[in-house]
Amino acid sequence: MYRQNRYRRRRRVGGVPMVLLAVLLVVMAGVLYGCAQAQGRQVPGQQAGAPEGEPGQAAEPEGPDDAGEEPVISNGTDDGAAGDQAGESGDAQAAPEEPYDYSQPVPERAAVEDSYFDDAVFIGNSITEGFMLYAGPSGAAYMTDIGLMVDTVFTDQCVTVGDKKLTVMDALKQTDFSKVYIMLGTNELGWVYGSVYQEYYGRIIDGIREANPDAVIYIQSILPVTAEKSESDKIYNNERITEFNGLLRSLAEEKQAYYVNVAEGVADENGCLPEDGSFDGVHPTPDCCKQWMDYLRTHTVEA
């Protein structure tokens, strides 16, 4: 009896410590949790660095962007500057030049120096020979002959190159030039068909471009004759000259050459060569040739 009661007491005494131990563990866990919050330790479910009270949300970066300004994200280019540059570039960009109207005579512009003609070749008949003697630029080359016409430039050996006599077109192939001034037509005024004159003239232009594709080609209008000559001659008259000059303007447009209306530079108010501007009603005097040269200086397509 005594042994049985002793055993029962031991079971009750032994059960008490186990309950107390469980309570103590719960209390200690709560204390540790509170301490962890108080000391700012990371709590499961809360990201490192996140402000308290906002679990799972990353903290905002510190620095100047926190002052209410949106952070600037760069893509490698300054879009603002690029836009400004585009605007400036658009304003500064010149409008495209209008294509040249070859149907119109070369307009007047500031006079060029005579050095402009240093790489020029003048092709013509006796009228151009007089121009060369009285007013022509000394640095230019001259391929002229009395009675020269648009067909004989291909056949007459009238130009001296070295120790040889060559045709105008063959001489061009052995000459350095950048500009060509042509005046031919007075001797052709008696031709029945103006279209033949125009055709041969076109061949001259083609031959020049074959010799130098980049050459600037000036087609000079035929000079007028005096009123007295015009009224007394059935061939060498200003009506016929005006007709031929019209063919030259059409040819200039077709071939994209520059038509220079030198006739207006020497003509009087009636469109005629002044009576005192010619020896024979056809060939210009030295003063008239100087007017011709002045006109060429102020009617070019490049400086």
Buried (B, 14 or more C-beta within 10 A) or exposed (E): EEEEEEEEEEEEEEEEEEEEEEEEEEEEEEEEEEEEEEEEEEEEEBEEEBEEEEEEEEEEEEEEEEEEEEEEEEEEEEEEEEEEEEEEEEEEEEEEEEEEEBEEBBEEEEBBEBEBBBBBBBBBBBBBBBBBEBBBBEEBBBBBBEEBBBBBBBEBEBBEBEEEEBBBBBBBBEBEBEBBBBBBBBBBBEBEEBEEBBBBBBBBBEBBBEBBEEBBBBBBBBBBBBBEBBEEBEEBBBEBBBEBBEBBBBBBBEBEBBBBBBBEBBBEEEBBBBEEBBEEBBBBBEBBBBBBBBBBBBBBEEE
